[in-house]
Amino acid sequence: MNEKKASQTPANNLFGKENYIWIIGGLAVIGLGLILMAGGKSDDPNVFNPKEVYSFTRITLAPIIILLGLAMEVFAIFRKPKKG
């Protein structure tokens, strides 16, 4: 009898297709931020180049992009899937 009830009730998915698209997009944006933050290695370990290490891209832009990606993830989780 339990098998019949389980097969008749439709599966309620926690997320819809659009939620998964937002999740993948958020992960891509976070990945882009991490790629922008990487680097700064000098060819000569005895030479320190502060322009490479402390560039605008690594210190300001990359963390903002990562935070935008995290905001997209929160939006994707809390967004209600459309019925239908």
BAFI-3210 file (N, C-alpha, C; in Angstrom, 3 decimals, decimal comma, padded with zeros to 6 digits):
// residues 84
n [1|2|3|4|5|6|7|8|9|10|11|12|13|14|15|16|17|18|19|20|21|22|23|24|25|26|27|28|29|30|31|32|33|34|35|36|37|38|39|40|41|42|43|44|45|46|47|48|49|50|51|52|53|54|55|56|57|58|59|60|61|62|63|64|65|66|67|68|69|70|71|72|73|74|75|76|77|78|79|80|81|82|83|84]
n.u [000,825|001,992|003,786|002,174|001,144|003,483|004,242|002,221|002,229|003,536|006,971|008,345|010,464|013,164|014,468|013,938|014,396|015,379|016,519|018,738|020,163|020,818|022,426|024,602|025,513|026,274|028,373|030,152|030,733|031,979|034,197|035,448|036,171|038,032|039,992|040,829|041,960|044,156|047,680|050,499|052,995|056,484|059,137|061,726|062,626|063,846|063,070|060,652|057,605|055,431|053,377|052,343|051,418|049,738|047,721|044,926|043,078|043,475|043,161|040,822|038,817|038,504|037,642|035,147|033,774|033,665|032,013|029,673|029,090|028,553|026,274|024,581|024,327|022,954|020,581|019,737|019,204|017,130|015,141|011,900|010,750|009,076|005,701|004,350]
n.v [-001,187|001,266|001,622|002,284|004,794|006,316|006,305|007,727|010,335|013,426|014,373|016,833|019,242|020,934|023,106|024,985|024,958|027,481|028,324|026,637|027,545|030,135|029,414|028,123|030,275|032,033|030,562|030,635|033,383|033,710|032,068|033,542|035,819|034,667|033,855|036,349|037,292|035,702|035,105|037,384|036,528|036,814|036,738|036,694|035,733|037,432|039,963|042,331|043,340|045,735|046,749|044,633|042,851|044,400|045,377|047,138|045,348|042,937|043,670|045,192|044,910|042,065|040,963|042,292|041,231|038,552|038,796|039,650|037,305|035,599|036,863|036,334|033,587|033,444|034,698|032,812|030,620|031,488|032,208|031,608|028,778|028,841|027,826|025,282]
n.w [000,000|000,710|-001,340|-003,480|-002,759|-002,711|-005,377|-006,543|-005,567|-006,610|-007,032|-004,999|-005,833|-004,336|-005,478|-008,474|-012,079|-012,816|-010,434|-010,236|-012,435|-011,576|-009,407|-010,666|-012,186|-010,115|-008,985|-011,114|-011,206|-008,714|-009,150|-011,196|-009,741|-007,974|-009,782|-010,742|-008,412|-008,022|-008,519|-008,906|-008,441|-008,400|-010,803|-009,888|-006,730|-004,931|-005,481|-004,786|-005,977|-005,463|-007,034|-008,473|-006,496|-004,835|-006,530|-008,027|-009,078|-007,647|-004,958|-004,684|-006,809|-007,297|-004,706|-004,512|-006,699|-005,906|-003,639|-004,918|-006,336|-004,175|-003,199|-005,334|-005,006|-002,557|-003,330|-005,220|-003,601|-001,910|-003,660|-004,791|-006,545|-009,698|-010,112|-012,100]
ca.u [000,000|002,869|004,394|001,196|001,090|004,734|004,306|001,178|002,521|004,634|008,148|008,489|011,861|013,472|014,816|013,493|015,448|015,972|017,373|020,004|020,878|021,386|023,502|025,753|026,021|026,970|029,652|031,023|031,180|032,948|035,407|036,087|036,811|039,217|041,009|041,373|042,738|045,355|048,854|051,358|054,280|057,600|060,086|062,881|062,106|064,510|062,520|059,247|056,947|054,136|052,343|051,718|050,755|048,704|047,040|043,495|042,330|043,569|042,784|039,488|037,859|038,254|036,753|033,791|033,173|033,362|030,827|028,520|028,790|027,913|024,921|023,808|024,037|021,884|019,368|019,310|018,679|015,879|014,154|010,882|010,581|007,760|004,854|003,781]
ca.v [000,000|002,424|001,792|002,932|006,203|006,963|006,483|008,652|011,709|013,981|014,779|018,269|019,628|022,083|024,191|024,872|025,060|028,817|028,371|025,993|028,441|031,185|028,820|027,938|031,616|032,535|029,852|031,151|034,717|033,498|031,558|034,667|036,627|033,958|033,914|037,705|037,494|034,866|035,642|038,281|035,887|037,453|035,812|036,648|035,777|038,487|041,256|042,505|044,349|046,016|047,031|043,359|042,252|045,282|046,032|047,401|044,138|041,922|044,169|045,793|044,379|040,635|040,703|042,770|040,243|037,368|039,111|039,624|035,895|035,070|037,424|035,568|032,291|033,656|034,941|031,546|029,725|031,995|032,443|030,552|028,298|029,068|026,622|025,075]
ca.w [000,000|000,748|-002,651|-004,337|-002,387|-003,089|-006,820|-006,985|-005,187|-007,411|-006,262|-004,830|-005,866|-003,507|-006,382|-009,852|-013,085|-012,757|-009,247|-010,567|-013,345|-010,726|-008,611|-011,549|-012,497|-008,934|-008,873|-012,174|-010,797|-007,639|-009,803|-011,883|-008,710|-007,481|-010,839|-010,734|-007,192|-008,061|-009,193|-008,165|-008,185|-009,083|-011,427|-008,999|-005,359|-004,166|-005,883|-004,406|-006,798|-004,826|-008,038|-008,837|-005,337|-004,313|-007,639|-007,853|-009,425|-006,586|-003,636|-004,658|-007,783|-007,101|-003,570|-004,816|-007,600|-005,098|-002,838|-005,833|-006,572|-002,970|-003,172|-006,321|-004,398|-001,567|-004,109|-005,832|-002,571|-001,347|-004,719|-004,865|-007,914|-010,311|-010,217|-013,423]
c.u [000,871|003,525|003,453|001,124|002,344|004,791|003,262|001,479|003,681|005,769|008,201|009,976|012,056|013,761|014,237|014,674|016,147|016,869|018,740|020,826|021,535|022,547|024,753|026,362|026,787|028,317|030,645|031,575|032,201|034,265|036,166|036,811|038,068|040,340|041,643|042,252|044,061|046,503|049,686|052,712|055,358|058,510|061,313|062,388|062,737|063,950|061,044|058,665|055,570|053,020|051,633|050,886|049,562|047,985|045,554|042,680|042,322|043,001|041,330|038,490|037,514|037,385|035,316|033,080|032,808|032,120|029,565|028,111|028,111|026,485|024,023|023,423|022,912|020,560|018,832|018,694|017,298|014,795|013,182|010,745|009,161|006,984|004,363|004,591]
c.v [001,253|002,696|002,530|004,436|006,943|007,213|007,482|010,104|012,233|014,432|016,300|018,601|020,879|023,309|023,919|025,025|026,414|028,980|027,762|026,845|029,568|030,642|028,644|029,281|032,208|031,866|030,339|032,533|034,607|032,987|032,653|035,557|035,970|033,967|035,299|037,958|036,733|035,592|036,534|037,687|036,566|036,395|035,622|036,740|036,861|039,869|041,278|043,644|044,636|046,318|045,753|042,801|043,089|046,042|046,215|046,139|043,143|042,399|044,643|045,062|042,905|040,352|041,180|041,771|038,975|037,612|039,158|038,180|035,252|035,598|036,695|034,202|032,409|033,888|033,639|030,606|030,187|032,245|031,280|030,096|028,566|027,763|026,494|024,322]
c.w [000,000|-000,598|-003,596|-004,035|-002,845|-004,591|-007,321|-006,631|-006,021|-006,497|-006,204|-004,782|-005,031|-004,372|-007,757|-010,796|-013,019|-011,534|-009,548|-011,532|-012,549|-009,890|-009,459|-011,926|-011,332|-008,739|-009,926|-011,792|-009,665|-008,215|-010,528|-010,875|-008,168|-008,512|-010,875|-009,518|-007,223|-008,756|-008,287|-007,853|-009,026|-009,690|-010,538|-007,553|-004,492|-004,472|-005,515|-005,227|-006,205|-005,824|-008,485|-007,692|-004,892|-005,432|-007,327|-008,098|-008,276|-005,257|-003,589|-005,542|-007,514|-005,871|-003,801|-005,715|-006,831|-004,242|-003,698|-006,145|-005,369|-002,834|-004,175|-005,753|-003,375|-002,276|-004,694|-004,810|-002,091|-002,391|-004,782|-006,321|-008,414|-010,377|-011,643|-014,327]
res [m|n|e|k|k|a|s|q|t|p|a|n|n|l|f|g|k|e|n|y|i|w|i|i|g|g|l|a|v|i|g|l|g|l|i|l|m|a|g|g|k|s|d|d|p|n|v|f|n|p|k|e|v|y|s|f|t|r|i|t|l|a|p|i|i|i|l|l|g|l|a|m|e|v|f|a|i|f|r|k|p|k|k|g]
***
